[in-house]
Amino acid sequence: MTISTQYLVRCFKTLYDGEEAKGLADYKPEVYFGIELTRGIAQNLDCVDQENIKKIIGGKLIEGEHSMLLNHILSYRLGNVYEGFLQSQKEAEDNLIFNMNRLRAEKEAQEESRLEGIRNRQEAVVALQLQKSKQQQVAKEVK
């Protein structure tokens, strides 16, 4: 679960409404801060800071936009929901690694079993050839 894009849009809309009331907003809020920008933030949540927020959403279009977004993102990161998200992400990664190792071990065991079967067949062939050779020797000696 990542930070809600709708939540960020609502936060921006609140900021926008204040700017609009002052007569400082020229366009609708979606023009300044649309769903694409919120997705960019949500996808880069772990690395959003003062510097790269400018790269993600561009320059400030409304005064206080960057600091407002950073404050909400930092609050989210410090909260239980984000902590739970990180924990579930780690558990999923650990589970993936566990399953990869299990599958690798199963495949190696299957390969070892296959090779053991080949070795057993080869040993059986050699034993049969040796037995046949001994029988032929005994038959020659009897004649």
Long-range contacts (C-beta under 8 A, 24 or more apart in sequence): 1-81, 1-84, 1-85, 1-88, 2-42, 2-43, 2-45, 2-85, 3-41, 3-42, 3-45, 3-72, 3-73, 3-76, 3-82, 5-35, 5-38, 5-39, 5-41, 5-42, 6-38, 7-72, 8-33, 8-38, 8-41, 8-42, 8-69, 8-72, 9-33, 9-35, 9-38, 11-68, 11-69, 11-72, 12-65, 12-68, 12-69, 15-62, 15-64, 15-65, 15-68, 16-62, 19-62, 19-63, 24-62, 24-63, 25-62, 32-61, 32-62, 32-65, 33-57, 33-61, 33-65, 41-69, 41-73, 45-73, 45-76, 45-77, 48-73
